[in-house]
């Protein structure tokens, strides 16, 4: 059976919080298949908050631990979405 999980992440103040976020992602690199980062951009604006979508890999307990680690960071709110 295949498992389908997605981690949705909201990051506030990405300029200050991105380095801590990237550190956790690097430490868990073998648990992440894909990452997509989105933030508002226009001629007049480059938003300091954003959304990241992660496609995790591994057992559910490992993925839940990654979500827990992300939620311990300043300015980060992460949620596991179970699409099974």
C-alpha positions in Angstrom: 0.0 0.0 0.0 1.2 3.5 -0.8 1.0 6.2 1.7 0.3 9.8 0.8 1.4 12.5 3.2 1.9 16.2 2.7 3.3 18.7 5.2 2.0 22.2 4.9 4.1 24.9 6.5 3.4 28.6 7.1 6.5 30.7 7.7 6.3 34.2 9.2 9.2 36.7 8.7 11.0 34.3 6.3 14.1 36.5 6.2 14.8 35.9 9.9 13.4 32.3 10.2 14.5 30.7 6.9 18.0 29.6 8.2 16.6 27.6 11.2 14.0 26.1 8.9 16.6 25.1 6.3 18.8 23.6 9.0 15.9 21.2 10.1 15.2 20.3 6.4 18.9 19.6 5.8 19.1 17.4 8.9 16.0 15.5 7.7 16.9 15.5 4.0 16.4 11.8 3.5 12.8 12.2 4.7 11.8 14.8 2.1 11.1 13.9 -1.5 10.0 17.3 -2.7 9.7 20.9 -1.5 7.8 23.8 -2.9 8.0 27.4 -1.5 5.5 30.1 -2.3 5.3 33.7 -1.3 3.5 36.8 -2.6 5.5 38.7 -5.2 4.5 41.7 -7.4 6.2 44.8 -8.8 5.4 46.5 -5.5 5.7 43.7 -3.0 7.9 40.8 -1.9 6.1 39.3 1.1 8.0 38.3 4.2 5.7 35.4 5.0 5.2 32.4 2.9 4.0 28.8 2.5 6.1 25.7 2.0 4.7 22.4 0.9 6.8 19.3 1.7 6.3 15.8 0.3 7.8 13.6 3.1 9.1 10.0 2.9 9.2 7.5 5.7 7.1 6.0 8.4 4.3 8.1 9.9 6.1 8.4 13.3 9.2 9.8 11.6 7.2 12.3 9.6 5.3 13.3 12.8 8.7 13.9 14.5 9.7 16.2 11.6 6.5 18.2 12.0 7.2 18.5 15.7 10.7 19.8 15.0 9.4 22.3 12.6 6.8 23.6 15.0 9.5 24.2 17.6 11.0 26.9 15.4 10.1 30.6 15.7 7.6 31.8 13.1 6.8 28.3 11.8 3.5 26.5 11.8 3.5 23.0 10.3 0.7 20.5 9.8 0.7 16.9 8.6 -1.9 16.2 6.0 -2.7 12.5 5.7 -4.3 11.8 2.3 -4.7 8.0 2.8 
